[in-house]
Amino acid sequence: EIIDQEIPWLSMVLYGSIPYSAEPGNLAYDLDQMKLRWIEYGCQPHFELAENDPVLLQDTAYTELFACKNEDWKERVLAVYHEFQTEIWPYTTGGDPVFIQEHEVLQEDFVRVTYSNGTQILLNYGDTEQSAEGLAVQANSYRVTGRDGR
């Protein structure tokens, strides 16, 4: 039987060496799912914003940005940045170089990413709570474990 699954090989090679990002959060179908992808792949949160209302782009050849007004996204962008700053980066970055060491698909919609410093992040893309090794992760959420006793 052949099983296909996505492995973030490039992310595993680049993480800890250079910062990188993926699709902008405000252009994603679901920001919460995009946030989980950013965490899984070790990406920096990324948004494409504009000062003016995108209605001004109507009747032009430009077709990329519609949900981009800075004022509309300010609170969400700041909340995502704060979450990464307090919940992710303290455990996946640091004085010593930290790298993605392992990426495992534990169950459908349930992934574990292990970092070289011992930090593990369990990501649940599913609509129901899932668990691994006695650690429960709420639906559409993540849990950081390992380093610093968490």
N, C-alpha and C positions, 0 to 999 in steps of 0.2 A: 504494500500500500504506500502510495506517495502522499505525503502531507506537505502542504504549502503553508508557510508562515513567514511573516515579515520579520527580518532581523535587521536592526539598525547598525549595520556594519560600519558605515561611514561615521555615524555618531560615536561609535565605540572607539574608532581610531582618532577622531578629532577632539573629543571631549578632553578638556584639561590643557589642550594645546592652543586652540584659538576659539573665540566666541563665535557662535553661529545661530541662525534662527530658521524658522519654517514659515508657514503661511501666516499672514497677519491675523490676529485674533478677531478684528472687526470685519474681516472678509470671510471668516469661517462660517459654516452652516450653524455650528453650535460652539459657542465660546468655551463652555465647560469641557467638552470633548477635546477641543483644541488645546486647552490648558493641560489636560492629561497627556496629550501627545508631546507637548513641549517638555513636560517633566520626564516622560519615558525616554525621549531622545536627547535629553540634556540641553535643550534649546533655550535661548534667551527669549523671553516674551517679546512680542513684536506687534506693533499696530501701525497702520498707515492712516494718518489723520490730516485734516485740512482745517484751516481757520474759518473759511467761508462755508456756507450751506452748499451741499452738492447739487442742489436744484439749479445752481448757476451753470452746471455742466450739461444741463438738458439741452437738446438740439445741437450738441457738438459730437465730434467723432470719438470722444473719450468715453469708454464704457467700463472702466475698472472700479472706481470708487463711488459708492452710493451711501454706505453707512460709515461716514468718515468725519463728520463734523466734530471738531475738538470738544466743544461744549457738551455734546451728547455723550461722549465717551470718557470724559475726564474722570468721573468717579470710578468707573469700572477699570480703567487703566491703572489708576492709583491703587485700587484694591488688589489687582493681580500683582503689581510690582511689590506691594507690601507683603503679600502672601509668599511670594518667592523669596523675598529678603528675609523673612522670619521663619518660614517652614521648610524651604528647600536649600537655598544657598549655604546656610551655616553648616550643613551636613554633607554637601556635595562639592564644596570648594574649601580652600584653606591655605595655610602657609606652605605646606608640602603639596606637590602636584597630586591631584586626585583624578583617577581615570575610571571610565565605565569598564568594569571587569567582566561582568556577565549579564546576559539578557535572557530571561526564561519565560516562555509562555506556559503558565501553570495549568490553566484551564481556559476554556473559551472566554474571551473578554477579561482575562485576569493574567497580569504580567508582573514579574519581579525583575528589578534592575539592581545589580549589586555593584558598588563602587570599591575601588582599591583600598579605601580607608575603613571598610567594614560596613558602611551605611548601606541599607537596603530600602528600596521603595517598592511597595506593593501598589499596583494600579488596577482598579476595578472599573472597566468600561461598561459593565453590565447594569441591568436595571434592578438587580437584587443583591443583597449583601453576599459576599464571598469571603472565604477564609483560607489561610495557609498556615500550617504549623501553629494552630491555635490563635492566630491573629486575624481578627475580623476587619474587613474593609467595607464601608458603606457603599451602596450603589453609586456609580459615577463619581468616585472619590479615590483617594490614595492614602497611604499610611507610610510614614518614615520610621524605620527601625534601625537598630544596630549601634552606630557610633554614639557616644555620650549617653549611653544607658536608655535611650528612647526605644 
